[in-house]
Amino acid sequence: MPVIEIEQLSKSYRIYQKKEGLAASVRGLFRRDYRQVDAVRAIDLTVDEGEFVAFLGPNGAGKTTTLKLLSGVITPSSGTARVLGHVPWKRENAYRRRFALVMGQKNQLWWDLPAQESFRLHQQIYRIDPQQFDATRDELTDLLDVRRLLGQPVRELSLGERMKMELIAALLHSPEVLFLDEPTIGLDVVAQHNIQKFLKHYQQQQRITILLTSHYMKDIAALCKRVVVIALGKIIYDGSLSGIVDRFSSHKILTLQFANDRMPSDLSRYGEVIEVMEPKAKLRVDRPVISRVLASVLADHTLEDVSVEDPPLEEVIAEVFSLTGEEEAIAASESDQA
Amino acid sequence: MLAQARTHWTILRICLEERLVYRGDFALGTLMRFLPIVTQIFLWTAIFAASSQGEIAGYSMKNFIAYYLLTMLSRAFSSMPGLASGIARQIREGEIKKFLIQPIDMVGFLLLSRIAHKLVYYGVAIGPFALVFILCGSYFQRPDGSYFPDGYTLAAYLLSLVLSFLLGFFLEAAIGMIGFWFLEVSSLLFVYMLFNFFFSGHMFPLDMLPEPFASFVQMIPLQYLAYFPAAVFLGKIQGPDLVQGLLVQVAWVVGLAILCRVAYARGLHRYSGYGG
C-alpha cells in the first residue's frame, strides 16, 4: 500500500536578484529584479509502506524542497501529494501526529534545557500515553547510548550527541513516516556510523517509511535499497544504488598487468590512461567498445592479469551531478536572454 | 480539555525552567529596572521646586510620584521585551517551521511562555517593588488618610492590569507578525516604542495632554498599557467611566487577538507559498 503518493508536484518561487555594488543596491530600493526558481518540477513518486528511500542530488536540486512539501512547511505551485492519506500542506493535527521531520542543520530542542525537558514537552503536544512514553524514551536512549546525557543542557552536548537527541525527540510519538534531511551532516565517521546503525535497526524493527536526503554515499549504501536521484528539480533516476552505475556510467575501468615487464608505450590508443605503475596500467574505456578494445589488447600483448570494473559509485554520481550543473548553466543563460 | 490543560501546564513549567537558567542576568536586569524611579523622583521634585505652583495640571508632587510608581507597575504587566523582535527573528531564521510541523499553536505557545516569563519576573521583583512602595508609601496617602482605594476600585484595577498584559501581548505579537512580510522589523518597532513612550502615559499623566493629542490617545489602545490602570487606582476614573473604560479595554484585547490570528494565518500562507 503506498504511503506517499506524489503526482506532478511542482514548486517554484521568486528570489530577489541583486547585481554587485552600491549603485545596484540603491536601485534595488526602487525596483527589484526577481528570478523565478523552479525548485521542483512535476515530480511523480510513489513510496510504499516500510520503504527506506534515499534522495540523492547536488545542492539545490530540490531534495529539501520536496521534503518541505511533504511535511507541509510549504505549499506547492501545482500538483498533488498525499502522505498517509493526508494532504500535507493542510497541516491537520491528525497528520502532524503521524510524521516527523529531522533537519541536520536545524535544532528543535530547547537549547538551554536538558533534552529530557524537550522530550516531556513532546509527550504533551503529541499526546503520548505516559507509560508508552517512558518505554519508548528508555528504549531509544539505550539504543543510542545517551541515557547519561539526558540531564545535560542541550547546548553542552556535542554535535553527534545532539543529533541523537533530535532523533529521539522526533521518534517519541512513533511516527509512521520519517523525513530526514541530511541527518549526518557535519558528524565524524564514528558518529555517522552510529546514526546509520540506529536508523537501520529502527527501520527494520518498526517498519516505518523513511525518506532520507544525504550527501554521504555511505549513509545511502548502508541504509537504502531504493535511490531517487533528483537534479534540477526532476527525478532522473529511480532504482537501486548499483543500478546508477549501469544507467549513467559511460565507461569501464580496464586494469592490465603486462607479462615480462614489457609495457607498451602507446597505451593511449586503447583508451584514456588513468594510471601507470609498471607493469600495471589502468585505462578508462568507453562501454560500447570495451569488448573490441579488450580483444585487441589481448591479441597485441602478453598479459599476466586483466580486470574490467565499473568505475566507483562516487565518481559516477559526481559525473551525473556535474553534467546537470552544466545543463543548469545553459538553462540559466537561456532564461537570461529571454 | 484536560489533555489541553496538561499540555499548557507542561509548556508553562518548561518555560519557567528556561527562564531560571540565566539567574544572574535575570536578577540584575530586574533590579536595574528600579533605577529610573530614583531619577523620576528627583526630576519631579526639582520641577515642583522650580515652579511656584503647588499643582501642575491638577497633580501635586505627591500625585506625580504616586502616578509614576503606578505606571511602573502597569508596565510590569504590559511591557513585552523581545516579543515582537523574537517572532520576527523566528520567521527570518526559519525556526517557525517547528510550529508548522508539530501539532502546536504558536500564538498560544508564545502566550504561555510570556506568562511564565512574567511569573518569574514577579517572583524576583516582588521584593524590590514592595520595598519601593513601602518607602514611598506617603505619596499614596489619600485625603481620607487611607492608602488603598475601595474594594470595588481595587478589583477593577487588578482586572485592568490583567487586561493590560493581554493587550500588550497581542499588540506586540501582531507587530512581530509583520516579519512575515518584511524580514526586518526593528525600525518599525522603534516607531512603536516611541509612540508607546509618549501615548501610553508612562512619561506623564495623559490627562495633561492638550488637544488634539487628548482625543488622539482616546482613539488608540496605548493608554491601557500604563495610564489607565494607574488612573483607576488613583480614583481618577470612576463610576460609568470606569465600566466603559474597562469595556473598551476588553474590546481592544479581543480586536488585537483577532488581528494577531488573522495576521498569523495570512503570514503562514505567504511563508509556505514563498518557500519556507
Chai-1 contact restraints between the chains, C-beta under 6 A:
chainA,res_idxA,chainB,res_idxB,connection_type,confidence,min_distance_angstrom,max_distance_angstrom,comment,restraint_id
A,Y13,B,Y274,contact,1.0,0.0,6.0,A-B,restraint_1
A,Y13,B,G275,contact,1.0,0.0,6.0,A-B,restraint_2
A,K68,B,G276,contact,1.0,0.0,6.0,A-B,restraint_3
A,S71,B,I101,contact,1.0,0.0,6.0,A-B,restraint_4
A,V73,B,K97,contact,1.0,0.0,6.0,A-B,restraint_5
A,V73,B,L100,contact,1.0,0.0,6.0,A-B,restraint_6
A,V73,B,G276,contact,1.0,0.0,6.0,A-B,restraint_7
A,I74,B,S272,contact,1.0,0.0,6.0,A-B,restraint_8
A,I74,B,G276,contact,1.0,0.0,6.0,A-B,restraint_9
A,T75,B,S272,contact,1.0,0.0,6.0,A-B,restraint_10
A,T75,B,G273,contact,1.0,0.0,6.0,A-B,restraint_11
A,N93,B,P103,contact,1.0,0.0,6.0,A-B,restraint_12
A,R96,B,P103,contact,1.0,0.0,6.0,A-B,restraint_13
A,R97,B,P103,contact,1.0,0.0,6.0,A-B,restraint_14
A,L101,B,I101,contact,1.0,0.0,6.0,A-B,restraint_15
A,Q108,B,K98,contact,1.0,0.0,6.0,A-B,restraint_16
A,D112,B,E18,contact,1.0,0.0,6.0,A-B,restraint_17
A,D112,B,V21,contact,1.0,0.0,6.0,A-B,restraint_18
A,L113,B,E18,contact,1.0,0.0,6.0,A-B,restraint_19
A,E117,B,I14,contact,1.0,0.0,6.0,A-B,restraint_20
A,L121,B,T10,contact,1.0,0.0,6.0,A-B,restraint_21
A,L121,B,I14,contact,1.0,0.0,6.0,A-B,restraint_22
A,Q124,B,T7,contact,1.0,0.0,6.0,A-B,restraint_23
A,Q124,B,T10,contact,1.0,0.0,6.0,A-B,restraint_24
A,I125,B,T7,contact,1.0,0.0,6.0,A-B,restraint_25
A,I125,B,Q102,contact,1.0,0.0,6.0,A-B,restraint_26
A,I125,B,P103,contact,1.0,0.0,6.0,A-B,restraint_27
A,I125,B,I104,contact,1.0,0.0,6.0,A-B,restraint_28
A,R127,B,A3,contact,1.0,0.0,6.0,A-B,restraint_29
